[in-house]
Amino acid sequence: MTQSPATPLPPPGERRRLRESRSLTQAQLARRVGVSRETVRAWESGRTAPRGRKGEAYAKLLITATTAPAKPGPTGPLTPTETTRSADSADSAESPEISRRSAESPTRSAAGRAGRGQPSWSVLEEVADPAALTPAQAFDALYAFCAPALVRQTYLLSGRRDLARESVERAFQLAWERWPEVARDRDPAGWVRAASYEWALAPWHRFRPRYRHPEPPPSQPFDRALLDVLLHLPPPHRRALVLYDGVGLDLPETAAETEASTPATANRLLHAHATLAARLPELSDPLVLHRRLAELAATEHLRSAKPPEVRDGSERRARFRTRAAVAFTVALIGATALTLCTAPTRYDPPVPPGETVRGVPPRVAPGPLSGKERELRTKLREELLHGPERLAPQSR
């Protein structure tokens, strides 16, 4: 049974202010405590109460925030590079603990994995107020923040540069069509990431003419070997590996995004790690594997389209589908009207089949004559020719 932390906790309304006074984001605080960002958000909103050793660590961080001088925060919006740099600095302070947990179990905690080199949408939420942005501005901010990383991740999944860019564009086009739903989602970046992964791993791409032939492999031999091993993994194993070792999600979040149970996801990761270790033994270390995946995705210099182009493409597709639906409806109405105009207005009963009358021989259809019939016809013709002369009446 867990107990509440001995250090007194401030009220929920004060917890976020104390965190912001230390210039910490929810993701950074979650890494230090060893929980997920959703857990920190629930603690700050008061939906759940911190308990156990993690709750004690969370309380100590908040209490020290009241005594320690506040660090100067950024003067402007954080770029993905600055976010990555701050995340790497936080991870470097905890690297011994991360290495120990990685060696003990494949299900490492989010403290050593979440947000490593991956832009977080929570940073954008804290820098800019989403309520003050128009839908187009919020969409453009989400696209600029997440699209470059998503293109590299989908390249690891598909091994094709064009398909990676197409998957990200289709995912964001779908997000723009359902923008009210995506904007209210707790994790818009995760929503778009799941959509792009589904498009990249769709099995029907193999029937497209442009994707029947393989693309040129990476120039470096080790990158070619790593990409070859990734593409030979089953798609569910490959997706779990990219989310867990590439993106940096913990095991429950990886299982939730892949719509699988936690034991099934852990089994997929174990098989994927075993395959990688058998082909490339130097990738047995999770930190080395994460670094090599990032380097493989970064060497291709993949670029994504501009946000206005994606929004315009989404609107064009929506207009095309609307016009197609209207045209189909008009054609259906026209066909129904034509059927009503040409259909008969009365009922004509069908003609019953004929009945056989007894005593009357059936009619014989014309056909070839038999031998006797031919002899009879010849005889009749001869008699007509050599019969008596025709009598003519004479007048008196």
Long-range contacts (C-beta under 8 A, 24 or more apart in sequence): 2-51, 2-52, 3-51, 3-52, 4-49, 4-50, 4-51, 4-55, 5-50, 5-51, 5-52, 5-55, 5-56, 5-58, 5-59, 6-56, 7-56, 7-59, 7-60, 7-63, 8-59, 8-63, 9-49, 9-50, 9-55, 9-58, 9-59, 9-62, 10-62, 11-46, 12-43, 12-44, 12-45, 12-46, 13-46, 15-43, 15-44, 15-62, 16-44, 18-62, 18-65, 18-66, 19-44, 19-62, 19-65, 20-126, 21-65, 21-70, 22-61, 22-65, 22-68, 22-70, 22-71, 23-70, 23-71, 23-72, 23-73, 23-74, 25-120, 25-122, 25-123, 25-126, 26-122, 26-126, 27-87, 27-114, 27-115, 27-120, 27-122, 27-123, 28-86, 28-87, 28-90, 28-115, 29-58, 29-61, 30-110, 30-111, 30-114, 31-87, 31-90, 31-91, 31-94, 31-110, 31-111, 31-112, 31-114, 31-115, 32-57, 32-61, 32-90, 32-94, 32-111, 33-57, 33-58, 33-61, 33-111, 34-109, 34-110, 34-111, 35-110, 35-111, 36-110, 36-114, 36-250, 36-252, 36-253, 37-110, 37-114, 37-115, 37-120, 37-122, 38-186, 74-127, 77-124, 77-127, 77-128, 78-123, 78-124, 78-127, 80-119, 80-145, 80-148, 80-149, 83-119, 83-120, 83-123, 84-117, 84-118, 84-119, 87-115, 87-116, 87-117, 87-118, 88-116, 88-117, 91-116, 98-287, 99-287, 102-285, 102-286, 102-287, 106-266, 106-269, 106-270, 106-273, 107-250, 107-251, 107-266, 108-250, 108-251, 108-286, 109-250, 110-249, 110-250, 110-253, 113-244, 113-248, 113-249, 113-250, 114-248, 114-249, 114-250, 114-253, 115-248, 116-248, 116-290, 117-248, 117-290, 117-294, 118-149, 118-247, 118-248, 119-145, 119-146, 119-149, 119-189, 120-189, 121-145, 121-146, 121-187, 121-188, 121-189, 130-183, 135-179, 135-183, 136-311, 138-183, 139-172, 139-175, 139-176, 139-179, 139-307, 139-311, 140-307, 140-308, 140-311, 142-175, 142-188, 142-189, 142-192, 143-172, 143-304, 143-307, 143-310, 144-307, 145-189, 146-189, 146-192, 146-193, 147-172, 147-304, 148-302, 148-303, 148-304, 150-192, 150-193, 150-196, 150-304, 151-302, 151-303, 151-304, 152-297, 152-298, 152-300, 152-302, 153-193, 153-196, 153-197, 153-242, 153-246, 153-247, 153-297, 154-196, 154-197, 154-200, 155-297, 155-300, 155-302, 156-227, 156-230, 156-238, 156-242, 156-246, 156-293, 156-296, 156-297, 157-197, 157-200, 157-201, 157-230, 157-235, 157-238, 157-239, 157-242, 158-200, 158-201, 158-205, 159-214, 159-215, 159-227, 159-230, 159-231, 160-211, 160-215, 161-215, 161-300, 161-302, 162-210, 162-215, 163-200, 163-205, 163-211, 164-200, 164-302, 165-302, 165-303, 165-304, 165-305, 166-199, 167-196, 167-197, 167-199, 167-200, 168-196, 168-304, 169-304, 169-305, 169-310, 169-313, 170-195, 170-196, 170-199, 171-195, 171-196, 171-199, 172-310, 172-314, 173-310, 173-313, 173-314, 173-317, 174-314, 176-310, 176-311, 176-314, 176-315, 177-314, 177-317, 177-318, 190-257, 193-247, 193-257, 194-257, 197-239, 201-235, 201-238, 201-239, 218-296, 218-299, 218-300, 219-299, 220-299, 222-280, 222-292, 223-295, 223-296, 223-299, 225-279, 225-280, 226-280, 226-283, 226-292, 226-293, 226-296, 227-296, 229-275, 229-276, 229-279, 229-280, 232-275, 233-272, 233-275, 236-260, 236-268, 237-268, 237-269, 237-271, 237-272, 237-275, 238-272, 240-265, 240-268, 240-269, 240-272, 241-268, 241-269, 241-272, 241-273, 241-276, 242-293, 244-269, 245-286, 245-289, 245-290, 245-293, 246-290, 246-293, 246-294, 246-297, 248-290
